[in-house]
Amino acid sequence: MKRQVIYIFLLGLVIFFSGCKKQDETSDVLDKVLSRGKLIVGVKFDTKPFGYIDEKQNLTGFDVDLAKHIAKNLLGSEDKIEFKQVTPSNRILTLNSGQVDMIIATMTITDERKEVIDFSKPYYMAGQAILVPAKSDIGSMADLNGKRVIIIFGSTAEKNTRLMAPEAKISGYKTYTNGYSALKQGRADAITSDDTILMGFAMQDDSVKLLPKRYSKEPYAIGFKKGESSTRLRQRVDLILDEMIKSGQLNKLKAKWIKY
Ligand code: GLU
């Protein structure tokens, strides 16, 4: 009899906890954010001026400010936020494994990415550019053929460069910090990525220059887990972006962070 009572009790526990899990799995991301009281956002930590650690060791930048604005709008305070570091090669996995509610990480909308995640409306337009040592005679994408060129794994420039300069000797790095220091150490002739990101390096270093030509259009948008569970959150974020565009706040953010 005693045993039976224990069995029934255990069975009850199993049913109770599996019920909880199911509810958690099916609840949508906006509800999760609201009940948790905190927004979890994937951003870059090494990509000036979008997401980077400043001299005071604070995480800051355009994408970071945008994330705080969204947290304030959803939860009443820009402090109700947790940031997780992402890189171009792990950001989609981080999002789809549920570790973050959204990604705000200089991410371009592409058809390929639209197959696996959903995007907000665009909030910024960048373009692919080339950064070279100041004394370099490289002047264009075509000049990269035969040269040692750095790309960041998982970035749009990785694919574009292979198409536009098929003879380039490409080496890939996981982070911008590592790619840039390889260029500085003379282990490559050029690095190619978005103009905004490369300008972050060029503005603080006279020994490199950003070439003037742009080779793509890179509309940045916020990434969400694909499907219904993120739809309400994505729609809320689109409304927030609309409001920021209408009120001029998005332009203010651009003026604050993009200095060229
Ligand atoms: N915007 C480009 C991309 O989404 C490059 C920037 C980055 O590496 O995050 O791939």
Residues whose N, C-alpha, C, O or C-beta is under 5 A from the ligand:
A	BS01	LIG	P88 A105 T106 M107 T108 G154 S155 T156 D194 E218
